[in-house]
Amino acid sequence: MKPITDVDDPRLVRALSHPLRVRVMGMLEQRTATPKELSQALGVGLENIAYHVRALRDFGLIELERSEQVRGAVAHHYRARARPRITARAWEQLPEISKRAMIGAALEQIGDIVSQAAVQGCFARPESHVSRRPLVLDEEGFKEASAIVSQALDELSAVERRSRSRIKKGVAEVPTTAVALLFDTPEPAPAPARSQKGRARSSGQAEPSTRRQ
């Protein structure tokens, strides 16, 4: 099957509509791995993982890097090949349940990586970023902001390509993760309701101040 290059290709939606495939892609973007290693890392049965690995391979999103004999069996090592961004048009066509599954899987990965990075002191570089920018936008402004984020990701990909060229010449490698999010600000969570017992206690405490002494 021809690899996906068109971000509006409907096969892309099918390829990444399963949250497990999102998690597999996230791991293979960081390192090569066999289906067995993915199975152990994700806590998912090998047969299930192997099925989704084959699907990602057929869609052209991952590729076989090498094979080797291990205890009489052949171990296939895969790595991420490409991960086209889903366009607004393709995302709009995705069922709501698939959107939530994909977002949930992606945020779970991000949470794990960020937590590990914090514990391991991976934000020590002065150039590191941990920032949140609340904005008040209209519909046109939201589209402009989305375009800026997409452009930034494209520029980061270009920086990576230049870095890989220098790394091949012997420059030290710096494994790096960049996360970009843009979303509607959620409504504030409602304040937890006090129990009847708590309200009674409060009333009992306040009552003496209203009595005549």
N, C-alpha and C positions, 0 to 999 in steps of 0.2 A: 504494500500500500504506500502511496506517495506521502512523504512527510507533510505535516500541516505547516503551511507558511502564511496562509490567509487567515487573519484573526476573525473574520466573519464566517469561516468555514463551519457549517453546522456540525461537522464531526468533532470539532473542538469541544462543543457543549457536551456531547455524549462522552467524550474522553475524560473530562474532568468533573462530570456530574456526580460521581461517587466519592464520598469523603475519604475513603481509604486510598483512592488513587491520588488525592491531594496530599495525603500524608506520605505516601511512597515517593511522590515527586519531590517533596520537601527534603526527604532524606537523601535522595540521589543527587540533589543539587549540591549537597555538602560533601559527599564522598561516593565512591563506588561501593556496591554491595550485591550480594547474591540474594535470591529469594529466601533462602534459609536464614540469612542474617537479618533480612527485613522482617521475616516472620517472628524471630526471637525479639527483635527490638520493639516491634509494635504489639506483640502479644496476640498475634492472629495466626490461625492455622496455615500451614505451608501451602496446602492446596488452594486455599482462598487467595493468598498472596500471589502465588504463581499465576493464577487466572488474571489478576489485575496487572501484573507485570507484563504478561503477554499482550494484554490490551493496550497498555501504554507504549509497548514496543511497536505494535502494529500501527498505532496512530502516529508513530515517528517522534514521540516525545522523549523516549529514552532509547539507548542503543547498547548493544553488547560491546563491552570494552575488551574482555578477554575471557577465555575458558581455560580451566586447568583440571587435572585429575586429582581428586581428593578421596583417598580410601576406596578406590575402585569405582567412584562415580565422577561425573563431570560437573564442576561448579562453574556456573555462568555469572560473571561479574558485570553488572549494568551501571550505567551512569546517565544522568540527565543530558539530553541532547538539545532540547529547545522547550521553552515554555511561553508560547505566545500569550499576550494579555487578551482577555475576553473584552471585546468592544461593548460599548453601551447598547448597541443594537442586539448583539448576541445575548448579553445579560438580560435584556428586557424580555427576550423570548424564553428564558429559562423558567421552569415552574418554580413557584415560591418555595416548595419543600426542598428542591435541589439547591436553591440559593442559600437557604438556611443551613443545609448540610455542609456546603462548601465553605461558607463563612465560618461555621463552627469549627471545622477541621483546620482551617487556616489560622484562626485565632488561637486554637489549642497549641499549634506548632509555635506560633509567635510567643505565646506565654511561656512555653517550656524553654525556648532559646533565651528569652530575656531574663528569666529567672536564673538559669545557669550562668549567664553572662554576669549578672549582678553578684552572684555568690563567688565567682572566680575572678572578680575584679576586672572584667573586660571593658569597663567604661573609664579606665584610668587615663586614656589618651586625652590631652586637652582639646583635640579636635572632635571628640565623640559628642554625640547629640542625644539628649533626652528632653524633648520639648513638646508642649501641647499648646495649640493656638486656637482658642475659641474665636469664631468669626460669626458675624451677622451678615448674611448674603441674601440676595434675591435669586430667582431661578437662573438668570443670565450670569450672575456672579458665581453660582455653584458650578456652572458649566466651564467658566473661565478657570476656576480653581482646579477643576478636574483636569483640564488641559495642561495646566502648569505642573501638576503632579506627574502626569504621563510624560511630559517633556523631561522632567527631572530624572525619571527612571530611564528614559532613552539615553540621556547624557551619562548616567551612571554606567550603563552598559558599554558606552563608548570608552569611558575611563577604564573599565575592566579589560577591554580588548587591548588598550595601550599598555596596561599593567602586565597582562599576560606576555606581551612581546618583550617587555623588559625582564620579566621573570625567567623567560627562556634563555636570556643572556646572562643569568646568574644573580639577578637582583633578588633579595630576600622576599619571600611571599608573606603577605599579611591577610589571613582569612578574615573576611569582613561580612557583616550582615547589615543591610539597610531595610527599614520597614517604612512604608508609606500608607497612611490611612486618611480617608476623607469620607465623612458620613454625617447624616443629620444628627444633631445633638438630641439625645434621648430626653424624655420628660423626667423630672426629678422623681425619685422613688418616694412613694407615700410614707409618711411617718408611721412607725408601728403603733397600732392601737393598744392602749393600756387595758389591762384586764379589769374585770369588775372589782376584783379584790384590791387592785391598785387604786382604782377610783374611790372606793370606799375608804381606803386608808387616807387618801389625800383629803377627802371631805372631812374625815374625823380629825385630821390635824388642823385643818383650817377653821373648824367650827368654834373652838374656844375663843378665837379672836373676835367673833361676832357676838359673843354673849356679854351680858352685863356682869360685872364682878361685884 
